[in-house]
Amino acid sequence: MRGVTKHGLTLLCILAPLAATAGDTLGKIRDSQSITLAYRQTAPFSYTNENKQIVGYSIDMCLKIAEAVKRELKLPNLKVAYLPVDSATRFSSIIEGKADLECGSTTNNADRRTRVGFTVPHFFSSVRMLVKNNKGIKNWSDLKDKTIVITKSTTTIDLVNDRSNVRALNIKVLESQDDGEAFAFIEQGKADAFPMDDVLLYSLRSTAKNPATFTVLGDPLSVEPYSLMLRKDDPAFKKLVDREMVRLINEGEFQKMYSYWFTQPTGPKGTNMSMPMGYLLRDSLRYPSDKTGE
């Protein structure tokens, strides 16, 4: 892990008691006696299972934070509401106050931190691409004159455009409303490749009728740190969220959640992603910070 002093990262100072007066979000939660969690269909982070329950790795963390809010505000009957969002509306749901936390797979970067707040990363992913095995694609250079599909309002498009411009690949780009639709484009042959964070690609692949038909490949274009998203400039709520995240890490609950969702057959249709914790996430847990290297 990069040295925190060298890159000016700020460690979370979350051990001090919370201020007596709640911030806007805590006040809103106290008045309504409910907390709203935004989620989108991005297994294993958040998705609707076969029993119509909203579950996932990020959902479990948000539910722990909801419990911390319940304790802090002394609201034993706090209700948890869910708001479905897509790759575009997840931001407006937080900014406009429709949801209090976004529980999914949102990349924490400097540009987004000008509009919203983030807690410490709970996952690090690399951007690669999913293809059908019969397409003859092995790496990015093989996409010359081919068609790719990109999920709307994700950070992937800039990375692919840079690669296309540098290599003069003449890539045609289609947009999908969500990751599931993008995967359907690959299944149906409407697109040749689907660039996205590798963990989401592996998850989609694991739910296919014949997963062996698809491969996740390509040199990583970037590292994407995922964090739970909340409103910007709400220090009281952020302090509570950060403190609970660090508690989960220090007491080992975070690690147990990771193991449950990524190394056991607990995904959609009982699939096992078989993804041990990567070194970037493992090292980051030693010095939890809400700032990430760009």
C-alpha positions as MATLAB code, in Angstrom:
seq = 'MRGVTKHGLTLLCILAPLAATAGDTLGKIRDSQSITLAYRQTAPFSYTNENKQIVGYSIDMCLKIAEAVKRELKLPNLKVAYLPVDSATRFSSIIEGKADLECGSTTNNADRRTRVGFTVPHFFSSVRMLVKNNKGIKNWSDLKDKTIVITKSTTTIDLVNDRSNVRALNIKVLESQDDGEAFAFIEQGKADAFPMDDVLLYSLRSTAKNPATFTVLGDPLSVEPYSLMLRKDDPAFKKLVDREMVRLINEGEFQKMYSYWFTQPTGPKGTNMSMPMGYLLRDSLRYPSDKTGE';
ca = [
       0.000    0.000    0.000;
       1.233    3.504   -0.773;
       2.437    5.488    2.223;
      -0.282    7.660    3.606;
       2.086   10.539    4.402;
       3.589   10.630    0.930;
       0.225   10.995   -0.771;
      -1.363   13.254    1.805;
      -4.041   10.737    2.708;
      -6.039   11.524    5.802;
      -6.596    8.695    8.250;
     -10.057    8.569    9.670;
     -10.124   10.020   13.153;
     -13.295    8.321   14.251;
     -12.653    7.400   17.847;
     -13.866   10.714   19.286;
     -17.478   10.851   20.491;
     -20.087   12.089   18.071;
     -21.288   15.663   18.436;
     -24.378   16.089   20.555;
     -26.321   17.678   17.716;
     -27.013   15.510   14.699;
     -26.313   16.629   11.160;
     -28.944   16.941    8.459;
     -29.103   13.234    7.670;
     -29.362   12.151   11.290;
     -32.046   14.778   11.865;
     -33.960   13.513    8.848;
     -33.686    9.937   10.088;
     -34.795   10.913   13.600;
     -37.845   12.789   12.271;
     -38.929   10.011    9.911;
     -37.718    7.154   12.140;
     -36.469    5.467    8.990;
     -33.260    5.189    7.003;
     -33.320    4.748    3.224;
     -30.742    2.602    1.456;
     -30.258    2.974   -2.298;
     -29.314   -0.178   -4.168;
     -28.944   -1.377   -7.740;
     -28.722   -4.803   -9.325;
     -24.970   -5.421   -9.092;
     -24.450   -8.827   -7.492;
     -22.802   -9.720   -5.188;
     -22.781   -6.145   -3.821;
     -26.540   -5.571   -3.976;
     -29.290   -7.443   -5.773;
     -32.740   -9.016   -5.384;
     -32.512  -12.736   -4.669;
     -34.894  -15.515   -5.662;
     -36.998  -14.801   -2.542;
     -37.396  -11.133   -3.585;
     -35.116  -10.043   -0.728;
     -32.556   -7.274   -1.219;
     -29.210   -8.756   -0.231;
     -25.486   -8.440   -0.895;
     -22.058   -7.588    0.464;
     -22.684   -3.826    0.429;
     -26.210   -4.284    1.786;
     -24.833   -6.176    4.795;
     -22.495   -3.264    5.556;
     -25.276   -0.712    5.214;
     -27.465   -2.735    7.572;
     -24.660   -2.654   10.150;
     -24.533    1.124    9.757;
     -28.321    1.267   10.175;
     -27.907   -0.594   13.470;
     -25.297    1.961   14.552;
     -27.728    4.782   13.695;
     -30.448    3.022   15.684;
     -28.170    2.872   18.725;
     -26.925    6.452   18.375;
     -30.384    7.988   17.978;
     -32.023    5.564   20.439;
     -34.629    4.524   17.875;
     -35.422    0.853   18.633;
     -38.111    0.815   15.947;
     -35.981    2.360   13.182;
     -37.278    1.202    9.814;
     -35.040    0.357    6.875;
     -36.444    1.372    3.485;
     -34.909    0.510    0.115;
     -34.768    2.664   -3.001;
     -33.915    1.003   -6.341;
     -31.539    3.093   -8.471;
     -29.550    2.647  -11.653;
     -26.040    3.717  -12.632;
     -27.204    7.317  -13.216;
     -29.858    7.891  -10.539;
     -27.686    6.526   -7.708;
     -25.992    9.965   -7.528;
     -29.154   12.082   -7.593;
     -30.770    9.796   -5.003;
     -28.079   10.833   -2.519;
     -27.665   14.470   -3.561;
     -31.423   15.117   -3.529;
     -31.952   13.341   -0.200;
     -34.081   10.500   -1.532;
     -31.673    7.984    0.032;
     -29.293    8.262    2.982;
     -26.711    5.685    1.883;
     -25.955    4.126   -1.493;
     -25.079    0.474   -1.009;
     -23.522   -0.890   -4.160;
     -20.342   -0.809   -6.213;
     -19.688    2.890   -6.748;
     -16.143    4.038   -7.498;
     -14.715    6.563   -5.041;
     -12.666    9.131   -6.972;
     -11.673   12.790   -6.689;
     -14.217   14.041   -9.231;
     -17.121   12.353   -7.475;
     -15.926   13.570   -4.082;
     -16.720   17.113   -5.244;
     -20.417   16.125   -5.327;
     -20.890   13.374   -2.752;
     -19.196   11.845    0.255;
     -17.688    8.371    0.639;
     -16.634    6.181    3.510;
     -13.629    3.834    3.462;
     -13.387    1.501    0.438;
     -14.877   -1.966    0.870;
     -13.524   -3.383   -2.405;
     -10.889   -2.787   -5.096;
     -11.618   -3.894   -8.642;
      -9.757   -3.742  -11.972;
     -11.356   -2.771  -15.282;
     -11.146   -5.627  -17.794;
     -13.634   -6.996  -20.348;
     -16.016   -9.909  -20.780;
     -16.189  -11.613  -24.175;
     -17.558  -14.724  -25.784;
     -14.809  -17.283  -26.346;
     -15.525  -17.543  -30.084;
     -14.771  -13.858  -30.772;
     -11.010  -14.300  -30.991;
     -10.425  -11.447  -28.546;
      -7.441  -11.804  -26.210;
      -6.604   -8.201  -25.315;
      -7.610   -4.601  -26.013;
      -5.762   -4.404  -29.321;
      -8.110   -7.099  -30.673;
     -11.066   -4.707  -30.407;
     -10.112   -2.826  -33.592;
     -13.272   -2.003  -35.579;
     -15.408   -3.985  -33.109;
     -18.421   -3.024  -30.984;
     -18.375   -2.763  -27.213;
     -21.156   -2.080  -24.732;
     -20.740    0.294  -21.781;
     -23.085    0.717  -18.816;
     -24.475    4.255  -18.777;
     -22.901    6.748  -16.313;
     -19.973    4.563  -15.284;
     -16.301    5.565  -15.192;
     -15.329    2.874  -17.704;
     -16.100    4.859  -20.843;
     -13.253    7.352  -20.336;
     -10.731    4.552  -19.897;
     -11.867    2.784  -23.057;
     -11.946    6.011  -25.053;
      -8.351    6.712  -24.012;
      -7.330    3.248  -25.140;
      -9.236    3.602  -28.395;
      -7.703    7.006  -29.180;
      -4.164    5.955  -28.379;
      -4.335    2.739  -30.346;
      -6.624    4.054  -33.118;
      -8.922    1.079  -32.572;
     -12.013    2.681  -34.111;
     -14.272    1.101  -31.493;
     -18.056    1.485  -31.806;
     -19.668    2.091  -28.398;
     -23.199    1.109  -27.348;
     -24.760    2.181  -24.035;
     -26.878   -0.014  -21.785;
     -29.117    1.030  -18.906;
     -27.520   -1.430  -16.479;
     -24.972   -4.226  -16.250;
     -27.565   -6.955  -16.856;
     -28.605   -5.414  -20.170;
     -24.954   -5.043  -21.179;
     -24.343   -8.739  -20.499;
     -27.432   -9.585  -22.579;
     -25.876   -7.647  -25.484;
     -22.852   -9.965  -25.288;
     -25.028  -13.078  -25.026;
     -27.098  -12.015  -28.039;
     -24.093  -11.002  -30.149;
     -25.071   -7.321  -30.305;
     -21.658   -6.368  -28.897;
     -18.259   -8.048  -28.970;
     -16.991   -7.008  -25.527;
     -18.271   -5.580  -22.257;
     -15.585   -3.589  -20.372;
     -16.377   -3.199  -16.675;
     -14.968   -3.829  -13.216;
     -13.809   -7.436  -13.209;
     -15.727   -8.481  -10.093;
     -19.040   -7.536  -11.717;
     -18.069   -9.386  -14.875;
     -17.230  -12.534  -12.911;
     -20.531  -12.274  -11.106;
     -22.513  -11.927  -14.343;
     -20.557  -14.790  -15.895;
     -21.329  -17.056  -12.937;
     -25.086  -16.659  -13.510;
     -25.014  -17.569  -17.222;
     -26.555  -20.836  -18.400;
     -23.112  -21.884  -19.603;
     -20.448  -19.777  -17.829;
     -17.629  -21.530  -19.713;
     -18.837  -19.780  -22.885;
     -17.514  -16.456  -21.569;
     -14.088  -15.220  -20.466;
     -12.942  -12.191  -18.480;
      -9.665  -10.974  -19.955;
      -7.527   -7.989  -20.961;
      -4.771   -6.067  -19.213;
      -6.267   -4.054  -16.293;
      -7.056   -0.482  -17.394;
      -7.338    0.883  -13.857;
      -7.971    0.067  -10.227;
     -11.430    1.031   -8.979;
     -11.963    1.507   -5.211;
     -15.608    0.962   -4.223;
     -17.110    2.855   -1.280;
     -20.547    3.384    0.236;
     -21.825    6.789   -0.864;
     -23.467    9.444    1.326;
     -24.235   13.141    1.201;
     -21.355   15.582    1.134;
     -20.759   18.103    3.949;
     -22.681   16.196    6.615;
     -19.933   15.655    9.212;
     -22.060   14.130   11.972;
     -23.516   11.399    9.778;
     -20.205   10.754    8.056;
     -18.438   10.396   11.410;
     -20.962    7.770   12.478;
     -20.661    5.880    9.174;
     -16.853    5.984    9.248;
     -16.721    4.891   12.867;
     -18.942    1.875   12.215;
     -16.926    0.868    9.145;
     -13.686    0.964   11.121;
     -15.313   -1.006   13.944;
     -16.318   -3.699   11.443;
     -12.723   -3.838   10.214;
     -11.077   -3.851   13.643;
     -13.404   -6.502   15.073;
     -13.135   -8.808   12.058;
     -16.752   -8.546   10.915;
     -15.733   -6.886    7.645;
     -13.443   -9.815    6.797;
     -16.201  -12.331    7.588;
     -18.602  -10.489    5.272;
     -16.040  -10.592    2.486;
     -15.458  -14.321    2.950;
     -19.198  -15.015    2.948;
     -19.902  -13.184   -0.307;
     -16.753  -13.908   -2.336;
     -15.428  -17.310   -1.257;
     -18.604  -19.278   -0.549;
     -21.532  -20.398   -2.755;
     -23.810  -17.566   -1.619;
     -24.298  -15.592   -4.831;
     -27.234  -15.707   -7.230;
     -28.233  -19.321   -7.936;
     -25.795  -20.466   -5.264;
     -22.743  -19.511   -7.307;
     -19.278  -19.186   -5.789;
     -17.090  -16.419   -7.195;
     -13.974  -17.933   -5.561;
     -12.298  -14.541   -5.122;
      -9.946  -14.357   -2.090;
      -9.385  -10.851   -0.748;
      -6.871   -8.985   -2.927;
      -3.764   -7.385   -1.539;
      -4.981   -3.811   -2.169;
      -8.043   -4.267    0.020;
      -6.171   -6.325    2.590;
      -3.457   -3.675    2.945;
      -5.956   -0.816    3.038;
      -7.614   -2.314    6.116;
      -4.456   -1.582    8.110;
      -4.942    2.185    7.670;
      -8.605    2.842    6.816;
      -9.034    6.083    4.867;
     -11.830    7.648    2.872;
      -9.299    9.163    0.430;
      -8.018    7.028   -2.417;
      -5.126    7.348   -4.826;
      -6.182    8.563   -8.266;
];
